Each structure stands twice: as structure tokens, then as C-alpha cells.
């Protein structure tokens, strides 16, 4: 009974369930991107952002941090904002080279997380980077079609892009100190 309770506390807590739900939202997200339903994409991105916010809040408030959560939450974030970015790249709204560099950074960070005992939790700056990408994607898919929104979406995207590399250098510095 004690072992079962500990396993539930480690893996099946609300923050991890929220991260898993965000991963599951990827399937309808892809579908709505493919059939060109930007309003539904917009709604799913907002739901994904809310699950991200609440899983972090609950994990911190109730001390439900787990190694699984430290890997699952950032993975869910990446998958959830990178898929719309791929779509935006495919439609020539953002340049392919920038997305390639972002994906390269994500592979490096994921590798570092897999070889680090605590999963290398997200840094504060990394959370800000994710926020800018989420805001960029939300703005790109906003139901209002105003040219100013696309301009703002690009500004948010490029801020996220710059933060992508600032956080990479921060993680590499942390990893260097852990070796």
C-alpha cells in the first residue's frame, strides 16, 4: 500500500496529468491546423497555456515536483508551441532557418535533461521564452485579422527566438557546473 501511494505521488499527480493533457491536445491541434480552423487552434493554444500555468502553480504550491514532471512539462510546452510554429513556417510567416535553430536548441536541452538527475528544470528565463512563443502563436491565430496583430506576433516570436539562445547558454553553463 505504501509503495502504491508513493508511486501515485511521484507520477500521477495533478501537474503531471495537466502536462499529459497538454500533450494529448496536440492531436486536435494538428488536425485544426491542417483543415485551416484558426479559431479552434487559438482556443486550443489558450487551453494549453492555461494547463501549463496551472501545472506549474500546483506543483510549486503543493510541492508536487517530480523528475517525470521536470521532463514532461517542458516537453509538453515544446511540442505544443513548436507544432504551430512549423505550420507558420510552412505558410511563410516565419523563416525556416529560425525554426531550424530553435529545434536544434530544443534537442540540445532535451539531451541535457535526459542525462541530469533532476531533469534540469526550466529556468526563469526559459519560462519567459516559452511565454513569448505562446503569446506569438496565440497572436498569429487570433480570430481578429488585423495586420498589427501579425506584426506583434512577429515581434513576440523574435523576442522568443533571442531568449531561446540566451537560455541555451544558461543551461550549458549550469550543465558545465554539474559535471
N, C-alpha and C positions, 0 to 999 in steps of 0.2 A: 504494500500500500504506500509506503514512504517513497519507494523508488518511482512508482507511478506518479505520485504527487510532484516529485522533483522534476520528472520528465515533462509534465504538463506546464510547470512553472517556467522551465527552460525554453520550450518550443511553442506551446500552444497558448500563448498569452495574447491579449488584445492587440498590442502593437504589431506582433508578427502576423496575426490574422489580417490586420489592415494592410500590411505590406503585401501579403499574398493576394488580397482582394485587388490591390492596385495592379499586380501582375496579371490577374485574370481580366481586368478591364482592357488590357492590351488587345485582346481578340476583337471585341466590338470596335475599338478604336481603329484598328487596321481596316475592318470592314467599312466603317463610315468614311474613312479616308479614301478607300478605293471606289466607293459608289458616290463620292463627292457630296457628302452631307455635312458641311462645315458646322452647322448649328449643333448637331449631335457630337461632333468632335469637340467643340467648345465646351459642351456640358460635361463630357467625359473627362476632359482635361481639368475642369474645375473640381469634379469629384475626386480625381486623382490627387490634385493639390491638397484638398481637404483631408484625404486619408493620410497623406504624407505629414501634414501638420499635426493631426491628432495622434498618429502613431508615435511621433517624437515626443509630444507633450505627455502622453500617458506613460510612455517608457521612462521618462525622466521623473515625473511626479510620483509614480508608484514603484520606482526602482525596478523596472521590468526589463532592464538591459540584458541582452543575451548575445552570445557570439553569432548565433543564427541571425538575430536582428541586425547586428552590425554589418553583416554581409547582405542580408535580404533587403533591408531598407534602401541602401544606396543602389543596389542592383535594380530594384523596382523603379527608383527615380530615373536612373539612366535609361532603362528600356522605355519608360513612359514618356520622356521628353525627346529621346532620340528618334523614335519612330515618326512623330510629326515632323521633325527636322529633316529626315530622309525624304518625306513627302514634299516638304518645301524646297529641298534641293532638286528633287525630280522635276518640280514645276518652275525651276529657275528663279526662285525668290531669295535663296541664299546660295553662295558659291560652293561647289562640290569640294574644292580644296580645303575650305574651312571645316566642313563636316568631317573630312578625312582626318584632319589634325585632331579634332575633338574625339573621334573614335579611337585614334592612336593613343591619346591621353587616357581614355577610359580603359583601354586594355592594360596599360601600364599600372594604373591604380588598382584594377581588379586583381592583377597578378600580385601586387604588394599586399592586398587584403587577404589573399589566399595563403600567403606564407607568414602572416603575422598572427600571433596568438590571440589577440583581442579583435581581429578582423579589421584593424585600422579604422576606427570610427571616423565619420565625416568631421572635417574641421569647420569652424565657424565660417571661414571664407568660402569653403566648399558648399555650405548651405546657402550662402548668399548667391553663389554662382548658379546653383540649381534654381533658386528663386527667380533670377533674371531669365533663365531659359524658360521656366514655366510661364512667366509674365509675357515673354516674347511669343511663345506658342499660343497662349490664350489670346493675345492681341491680334496675331495673324488670323486666327479663326473666329474672331469676334463677329457676331451677327451684323453689326453695323459696318457697312462698306464705305469707309471714309479714307481717303488717301493719307491723311495724317496718321491714322492708326497703323497703316503699313510702315510708314516712316518710323513711328515709335517702336513698332515691333522689331525693326532692323536695329535701332539704337539699343534696345534691350538685348537683342541677340549678340551684338558686338561687345557689349559690356560683359555678357556671359562668356563670350569667346576669350576675352582678355583674362577674365578671372579663371578660366579653365587652365591657363598656363601658370598663373601665379600660384594656384593651388597645387598644381603638379610639382612645382619647385618646393613648396612647403612640405608635401608628402615625401618627396625624395630626401629632404633634409631630415625629417622625422625618421624615415627608414634607415638612413645612414647612422643615426644615433642609436637605433635599436640593435644594429648588427654588432 
